[in-house]
Amino acid sequence: MAETYTIPNFQLQCGAVLSEAKIAYQTYGELNADRSNVILYPTSYGAHHSDIDWLIGTDRILDHSRWFIVIPNMFGNGLSSSPSNCSECQLAESGFWFTHIDNVQAQRQLLKDVFGIEKLALVYGWSMGAQQAYHWGALFPGQVERIAALCGTAKTTDHNRIFLESLRAALTADPAWDGTKFTATPDRGYKAFARIYASWAASQAFYRAKIYLDLGYKTLEEYLQQAWEASYRKRDPHNLIAMLDTWLRCDVSDNPIFKGDYEQALKSISAKTLVMPATTDLYFTPEDCAAEANLIPNAEYLPIPSIWGHRAGNPYQNREDETYINLALRSFLS
């Protein structure tokens, strides 16, 4: 069962103030005496901490016998403050949204107030988790020793934006959307949303090789329904949109510190940084990730050679990619 940390009168980047901002979090392992063994592992799009903690274990990517690992659930995911559980948390149509600035500032306060943690040995993140890792490195450079950014960028590219807007348009094209909220379950919207997502999240080579058959699905349609549509139907559609709006606004330089100077924001990251895109990722492309790595002073660029596309960075069904990441991270932390 996750713990919850509450921040009163929390100022959001959009200008709104939450009377009670709630961050749900889960910890793994033990905090050592000098608090030097902390790994922060932010959540990705649509994920709860329980969806991504599979990689924590003595023989897994994050070893909880050595590290104290904290997974904070990002705003909008349904466990932390979100449209589904917070009357103040409306969607962008009303001028309200969450950003990664909000996420990392709340996470920083959580770590300090609850655990007395002021420095992180590592921020490890995949996808939107990688976006949060970059924000940590740029905004709090003296508090982050290392960053491992898997399949994510510090700023949402134009091409990625089109993908996100297609997801938002598909979900809100459902008849249940009244222009500001859903009045019923968006059945058509979920179906369209899931199929767009599935087409982008895995590569063309993945589908050519029919990997979904190896995963136990009998047909492509069964895979789309059971692995994708069923998964997103577990999430409130308002939360799905809230997280899309955070992703759309991802820009590590969009804050009073860097004032839109994207290159300077990346150059300010002093943490030792491991940039690991997937060679076949269709929206966090290896080219975009390499360009960012070139701007980060202490970055190592190490792509994951995989046909799993974006999902190579979260390889819970793919032992080969997990082993590759595991070996790379253990070397990085040694």
Residue, then its C-alpha position, 0 to 999 in steps of 0.5 A: m500500500a502506497e504512502t501519501y504525502t500532502i503539501p498544503n497550498f501548493q503553487l502550480q506552474c499554471g498559476a493555480v494553487l492546490s489546497e492539498a497537493k497529494i503525492a502517493y509514493q512507495t519505497y523499497g530497500e533501506l535508507n542508510a545512515d548518511r542518506s547516500n544510497v537514494i534512487l528516485y524512480p518517477t512514474s511514466y505515462g499512465a503508470h502507477h508505482s506498482d506497474i513499474d516496480w517489477l525491475i526492482g530486485t537483487d537480480r534486477i535493474l535496481d537492486h533494493s539490497r543496496w539502494f533505497i528506491v523511492i517511486p513517486n507517482m506523478f500528478g495526474n496518474g490517479l494516485s497522486s492529485s489528479p482530475s479523478n480524485c481532486s475537485e480542484c484538478q481540472l483539465a487544460e480547457s479550464g486553464f489548469w494543468f500539471t507540468h514536470i516542474d510541479n512534479v519535481q518540486a513536489q518530489r523534492q519537498l517529499l524527500k526532504d520533509v519525510f526522509g531528510i534526503e537532500k541529495l540523490a545518487l541517481v534519478y532513473g526514469w523511462s519515458m515521462g520518467a526520463q523527462q522528470a529526471y532531466h528536470w531534476g538535473a537541470l533545476f537542482p544540479g547540486q542535488v543529483e549525482r547521476i541520471a539514467a534517462l531511458c527513451g525520453t527527452a528533456k523537451t517534447t519535439d514537434h513530431n512527438r507533439i503530433f503523436l500526443e495530439s492525435l491521442r488527445a483528439a481520438l479520446t475527445a472525439d468520443p460522443a461522451w466528451d462534452g467539450t470539458k469533461f466526459t459524461a460517460t465511458p468513452d468506449r470509442g475513444y478508448k479503442a481509437f486511443a489504444r490503437i494509435y498508442a500501440s502503433w507508435a510504442a512498438s516498431q514496424a519490425f516488432y509487428r513484422a516479427k509478430i512478437y505478440l504471438d510469442l507473448g501468448y496472444k492468438t491474433l493481432e486484434e487480441y493483442l490490441q484489445q487485451a494488452w493495450e485497450a484493456s490496460y488504458r480502460k483501467r485509467d480514468p480518461h480525464n487522467l489520461i488527458a491530464m498526463l498528455d497535457t503534462w507531456l505536451r508541455c515538457d520543456v526543461s527550459d520553460n521556467p524562470i531559471f532558463k527562460g526558454d534557453y533550452e541549450q543552456a538548460l541541458k548544459s547546466i546538468s552537471a550530473k553524470t548522465l546515461v542517455m539510453p534511447a531505443t534504436t527503433d523508438l518512433y517518438f523519442t527517436p535516437e537522433d533526438c536523444a543523441a542531440e540532447a546528450n551532446l549538450i549535456p557535459n557529462a553524458e554517455y550515449l548508449p542506445i538499446p539495440s532492440i526492435w521493441g521500439h519505445r517499450a525497449g526501455n521498460p522491458y518487463q516482457n523482454r529479458e534480452d533488453e532487460t539484461y542489456i539495461n541491467l549490465a549498463l546500469r550496474s556499470f554506470l553505478s559502479 
